[in-house]
Amino acid sequence: MNTMPNEAWFTCLPPCEADVPCGSGRHLIRWEAGALELKSHADPEAELVLAALGGEKARCVEVAEAWARHAADLTVLGIGPRELAGLAVSWEDVDAARPGPAGGGGFVLTRPGQGTVRRPGAMLAAALARASAQRSQLLREQEEARQRWTDLLSLFALGPAFQVRLIGQVAAAHAGQLDEPDEGGRSRRPVLGTALEARLALVAERWLGLDPDYVRASPQAGPGWGSAELTGRGEQRRLRVSLPADWLARVWACGLALVGGHLVVAVDRAGWPDARVLALRAPGTEPVVLDVHAAVSQQRSGAVGGNGAGNAPHWEI
């Protein structure tokens, strides 16, 4: 049994589309095979060049840039949706979050005497230089935070189908480097573990009727599919699960987490609309092999109010 398929994580996902307000109309953005396509823009790279020369950047192009910036951003796992229904974010929310014209004052050296400017001493000059550098650093960090927030709102405004695919993209980018520090020197394992537990807990609630607060999950340290153990009785029941690090991408993001009353723990043969998975009927049992089929559904998102229905693949045994 091969629990680590060679196929890309998104092989069990169909394309999805979203209508985006861009310029004076609405344009189509499509996700397919792990990449965004700007269907209404024939040459996005040329538009970027024009924008760099002072022209207006199309919103579709901004969204594509944001996707590229955050395709491996662990922050997405913490603030992204925990259920396939996704988060309700509209393009009005995105517009409201955009910063206005940048203002701000600066440090001003007052003139002690009328028409006289005194040269500050060496210590004062050094202190002012440090203060100026700190202020510049703070402004850069604030601008980066604003840009990140605007980016994420734009990506979430694409709708639930794109939201879960983005989570899959991020999880897949880090699953193979679980015990290596990220670019900021932080450990990836705690972040991936928290993201895994937050989403598995809600799946376990539907699987076993268990309070999500009583679920503990962690990335599997070694080979194999992991483990699942249910202890206690009644209100003392606790579920402890260990799953492959890429479970969020290959299983959860593909809508495969719970199929026919079984908890899917790994994908053996990926594909759309037919796949083969490894699944548990109950905690403590041996996993079984299931052939599953996805019902074809509308995979298109739009404005909030219409982007939550029909976006998650529905798998059946």
SEKOLPA-158399 format. One line per 8 residues: number of its first residue (from 1); their letters; for each residue z, x, y of C-alpha. Coordinates in Angstrom, 3 decimals, padded with zeros to 6 digits. Layout:
// SEKOLPA-158399
NUM = a = Z,X,Y ~ ...
This chain:
// SEKOLPA-158399
1 = mntmpnea = 000.000,000.000,000.000 ~ -001.092,001.475,003.292 ~ 001.235,000.372,006.111 ~ -000.370,002.640,008.715 ~ -003.984,001.431,009.056 ~ -006.551,003.683,010.639 ~ -008.019,000.870,012.718 ~ -007.157,000.647,016.408
9 = wftclppc = -004.087,-001.464,017.180 ~ -006.182,-004.202,018.832 ~ -008.482,-004.798,015.829 ~ -006.696,-008.120,015.152 ~ -007.379,-009.413,018.668 ~ -010.427,-011.262,020.007 ~ -011.789,-010.773,023.532 ~ -010.190,-012.706,026.401
17 = eadvpcgs = -011.312,-013.474,029.933 ~ -009.824,-014.360,033.320 ~ -011.195,-015.750,036.567 ~ -010.086,-013.604,039.503 ~ -010.371,-014.458,043.222 ~ -012.512,-011.647,044.535 ~ -014.201,-011.577,047.924 ~ -015.433,-015.054,048.794
25 = grhlirwe = -015.619,-016.281,045.212 ~ -014.147,-015.955,041.739 ~ -015.206,-013.225,039.350 ~ -014.849,-012.770,035.618 ~ -012.758,-009.976,034.092 ~ -013.023,-009.530,030.340 ~ -010.840,-007.608,027.892 ~ -012.471,-006.463,024.692
33 = agalelks = -011.549,-003.760,022.186 ~ -008.849,-002.301,024.402 ~ -010.891,-002.043,027.600 ~ -011.479,-004.108,030.750 ~ -014.975,-005.118,031.761 ~ -015.792,-006.249,035.296 ~ -018.507,-008.761,034.464 ~ -019.346,-009.542,038.108
41 = hadpeael = -019.568,-005.936,039.317 ~ -022.629,-003.996,038.213 ~ -021.422,-000.605,039.496 ~ -017.624,-000.442,040.047 ~ -017.724,003.345,040.518 ~ -020.143,003.025,043.433 ~ -017.838,000.411,044.981 ~ -014.963,002.877,044.743
49 = vlaalgge = -016.990,005.451,046.639 ~ -017.745,002.936,049.384 ~ -014.066,001.954,049.559 ~ -013.114,005.618,049.952 ~ -015.453,005.774,052.935 ~ -013.639,002.926,054.632 ~ -015.139,-000.141,053.007 ~ -013.105,-002.966,051.490
57 = karcveva = -012.154,-002.533,047.849 ~ -012.940,-005.509,045.611 ~ -009.947,-007.121,043.941 ~ -011.577,-006.805,040.512 ~ -011.842,-003.060,041.062 ~ -008.198,-002.939,042.180 ~ -007.175,-004.719,038.982 ~ -009.150,-002.288,036.820
65 = eawarhaa = -007.497,000.644,038.612 ~ -004.061,-000.933,038.121 ~ -004.738,-001.399,034.405 ~ -005.660,002.266,034.071 ~ -002.529,003.341,035.980 ~ -000.181,001.277,033.812 ~ -001.784,001.420,030.365 ~ 000.947,003.861,029.328
73 = dltvlgig = 003.690,002.810,031.773 ~ 006.925,002.201,029.848 ~ 008.133,000.023,032.732 ~ 005.762,-002.669,031.460 ~ 007.804,-003.044,028.266 ~ 010.944,-003.786,030.248 ~ 009.608,-006.365,032.686 ~ 006.686,-007.817,030.725
81 = prelagla = 006.847,-011.092,028.764 ~ 009.007,-011.370,025.658 ~ 007.042,-014.293,024.278 ~ 003.306,-014.807,023.832 ~ 003.423,-017.682,026.318 ~ 003.682,-015.003,028.984 ~ 004.985,-014.997,032.536 ~ 003.841,-017.448,035.220
89 = vswedvda = 002.367,-015.313,038.002 ~ -000.271,-016.602,040.412 ~ -002.650,-014.801,042.738 ~ -000.676,-016.386,045.584 ~ 002.339,-014.442,044.300 ~ 000.268,-011.257,044.397 ~ -000.894,-011.901,047.962 ~ 002.653,-012.647,049.082
97 = arpgpagg = 003.863,-009.326,047.682 ~ 001.268,-007.228,049.469 ~ 002.825,-005.178,052.282 ~ 001.770,-005.870,055.862 ~ 000.591,-003.198,058.278 ~ 002.722,-000.131,057.835 ~ 005.048,000.402,060.716 ~ 008.114,002.457,061.223
105 = ggfvltrp = 009.499,004.822,063.697 ~ 010.368,008.446,063.462 ~ 013.038,010.875,064.319 ~ 013.237,011.301,068.078 ~ 014.694,014.324,069.835 ~ 016.265,013.218,073.055 ~ 016.022,015.319,076.182 ~ 019.503,016.223,077.425
113 = gqgtvrrp = 018.351,016.905,080.972 ~ 015.903,015.237,083.337 ~ 012.576,016.937,082.774 ~ 014.188,019.650,080.646 ~ 013.593,020.252,076.950 ~ 016.038,022.531,075.168 ~ 015.049,024.442,072.054 ~ 017.327,023.407,069.157
121 = gamlaaal = 019.330,026.107,067.457 ~ 018.327,027.452,064.044 ~ 020.898,025.363,062.136 ~ 019.906,022.159,063.942 ~ 016.217,022.868,063.369 ~ 016.842,023.417,059.664 ~ 018.865,020.186,059.439 ~ 016.127,018.253,061.192
129 = arasaqrs = 013.510,019.733,058.863 ~ 015.552,018.683,055.828 ~ 016.033,015.180,057.244 ~ 012.316,014.885,057.918 ~ 011.445,016.035,054.393 ~ 013.940,013.585,052.872 ~ 012.553,010.762,054.961 ~ 008.995,011.615,053.917
137 = qllreqee = 010.083,011.670,050.270 ~ 011.830,008.302,050.660 ~ 008.759,006.773,052.277 ~ 006.566,008.084,049.453 ~ 008.914,006.637,046.843 ~ 009.015,003.287,048.643 ~ 005.221,003.193,048.853 ~ 004.937,004.077,045.157
145 = arqrwtdl = 007.403,001.300,044.287 ~ 005.449,-001.221,046.391 ~ 002.190,-000.122,044.775 ~ 003.674,-000.412,041.282 ~ 005.022,-003.890,041.977 ~ 001.698,-005.072,043.411 ~ -000.137,-003.524,040.468 ~ 002.030,-005.261,037.877
153 = lslfalgp = 001.871,-008.623,039.628 ~ -001.930,-008.337,039.695 ~ -002.047,-007.549,035.989 ~ 000.354,-010.358,035.109 ~ -001.690,-012.781,037.241 ~ -004.541,-012.297,034.761 ~ -002.574,-014.544,032.403 ~ -000.614,-014.338,029.137
161 = afqvrlig = -003.506,-013.065,027.016 ~ -003.830,-009.993,029.233 ~ -000.062,-009.588,029.566 ~ 000.547,-009.237,025.827 ~ -002.462,-006.959,025.449 ~ -001.070,-004.700,028.160 ~ 002.246,-004.527,026.302 ~ 000.345,-003.642,023.139
169 = qvaaahag = -001.569,-000.947,025.020 ~ 001.640,000.633,026.343 ~ 003.492,000.432,023.017 ~ 000.570,001.988,021.152 ~ 000.355,004.815,023.687 ~ 003.929,005.917,022.936 ~ 004.508,004.920,019.285 ~ 003.163,008.195,017.935
177 = qldepdeg = 005.427,010.247,020.234 ~ 008.662,008.410,019.582 ~ 010.932,011.454,019.681 ~ 009.100,013.372,022.392 ~ 010.121,013.098,026.070 ~ 007.762,011.280,028.394 ~ 006.277,012.834,031.535 ~ 009.554,012.227,033.360
185 = grsrrpvl = 011.566,013.961,030.636 ~ 013.052,010.692,029.359 ~ 013.371,009.806,025.693 ~ 010.856,007.191,024.536 ~ 012.906,005.919,021.582 ~ 015.558,003.941,023.571 ~ 012.905,002.224,025.697 ~ 010.756,001.289,022.707
193 = gtalearl = 013.859,000.213,020.782 ~ 014.991,-002.112,023.559 ~ 011.488,-003.566,023.918 ~ 011.246,-004.107,020.160 ~ 014.640,-005.799,019.927 ~ 014.028,-008.103,022.897 ~ 010.876,-009.536,021.331 ~ 011.919,-009.471,017.675
201 = alvaerwl = 015.108,-011.377,018.538 ~ 013.088,-014.374,019.731 ~ 010.920,-014.211,016.611 ~ 014.052,-014.093,014.436 ~ 015.348,-017.208,016.165 ~ 012.305,-019.126,014.891 ~ 012.331,-017.354,011.522 ~ 015.997,-017.833,010.606
209 = gldpdyvr = 017.456,-020.082,013.318 ~ 019.574,-017.116,014.361 ~ 020.979,-016.633,017.858 ~ 018.868,-013.876,019.479 ~ 022.065,-012.156,020.650 ~ 022.911,-011.452,017.001 ~ 019.758,-009.468,016.293 ~ 019.644,-005.677,016.391
217 = aspqagpg = 016.364,-003.826,015.991 ~ 015.239,-000.220,016.133 ~ 012.032,001.754,015.534 ~ 011.661,003.005,011.949 ~ 012.458,006.708,011.812 ~ 010.454,007.662,008.698 ~ 007.516,006.442,006.627 ~ 007.312,002.940,005.209
225 = wgsaeltg = 007.644,-000.494,006.764 ~ 011.385,-000.232,007.521 ~ 014.214,-002.581,006.537 ~ 015.767,-005.977,007.286 ~ 019.334,-006.922,006.415 ~ 021.229,-010.154,007.106 ~ 025.023,-009.970,006.894 ~ 027.884,-012.434,007.375
233 = rgeqrrlr = 028.010,-016.219,007.174 ~ 027.811,-019.034,009.664 ~ 028.451,-017.862,013.200 ~ 029.122,-014.367,011.875 ~ 025.554,-013.836,010.688 ~ 023.944,-010.665,011.993 ~ 020.410,-009.377,011.474 ~ 019.599,-005.680,011.536
241 = vslpadwl = 015.951,-004.689,011.408 ~ 014.067,-001.426,011.481 ~ 010.297,-001.608,011.975 ~ 007.407,000.819,012.561 ~ 007.233,002.068,016.124 ~ 003.820,000.473,016.628 ~ 004.983,-003.006,015.486 ~ 004.895,-004.266,019.079
249 = arvwacgl = 001.215,-003.382,019.337 ~ -000.192,-004.036,015.864 ~ 001.875,-007.108,015.027 ~ 003.581,-008.766,018.013 ~ 000.816,-008.359,020.590 ~ -001.709,-009.636,018.033 ~ 000.285,-012.852,017.493 ~ 001.093,-011.890,013.896
257 = alvgghlv = 004.886,-011.651,014.058 ~ 005.595,-014.909,012.216 ~ 003.029,-016.392,009.837 ~ 003.758,-019.217,007.411 ~ 007.512,-018.707,007.627 ~ 007.171,-014.976,006.902 ~ 008.154,-012.133,009.212 ~ 005.198,-009.754,009.345
265 = vavdragw = 006.427,-006.163,009.265 ~ 003.141,-004.254,009.136 ~ -000.623,-004.667,009.044 ~ -002.333,-003.384,005.901 ~ -005.923,-004.278,006.784 ~ -006.647,-005.146,010.375 ~ -009.441,-007.461,011.439 ~ -010.409,-010.588,013.338
273 = pdarvlal = -010.299,-013.365,012.267 ~ -009.177,-012.157,008.812 ~ -006.488,-009.602,008.124 ~ -004.055,-008.521,005.416 ~ -000.394,-008.038,006.288 ~ 002.897,-007.035,004.750 ~ 005.539,-009.733,005.289 ~ 009.080,-010.805,004.392
281 = rapgtepv = 009.970,-014.291,003.191 ~ 013.653,-013.554,003.893 ~ 015.825,-010.575,004.877 ~ 016.742,-008.337,001.960 ~ 013.678,-009.299,-000.092 ~ 010.712,-007.126,-000.966 ~ 007.716,-007.556,001.308 ~ 004.674,-009.340,-000.032
289 = vldvhaav = 001.006,-008.933,000.765 ~ -000.553,-011.883,002.597 ~ -004.152,-012.553,003.505 ~ -004.138,-014.336,006.858 ~ -006.780,-016.086,008.932 ~ -006.790,-016.687,012.683 ~ -007.796,-020.031,014.102 ~ -010.420,-019.607,016.768
297 = sqqrsgav = -009.040,-020.675,020.155 ~ -010.045,-020.497,023.795 ~ -009.170,-016.985,024.992 ~ -009.625,-017.488,028.699 ~ -007.057,-017.366,031.484 ~ -007.126,-018.780,034.974 ~ -004.681,-019.742,037.674 ~ -001.097,-020.553,036.753
305 = ggngagna = -000.965,-024.017,035.289 ~ -003.916,-023.292,033.057 ~ -003.316,-019.787,031.763 ~ -000.509,-020.451,029.333 ~ -002.188,-022.682,026.775 ~ -004.395,-021.584,023.971 ~ -004.200,-017.859,024.687 ~ -002.188,-016.663,021.668
313 = phwei = -004.007,-016.279,018.340 ~ -002.728,-018.683,015.690 ~ -002.620,-017.114,012.225 ~ -002.309,-018.965,008.945 ~ -001.901,-017.841,005.343
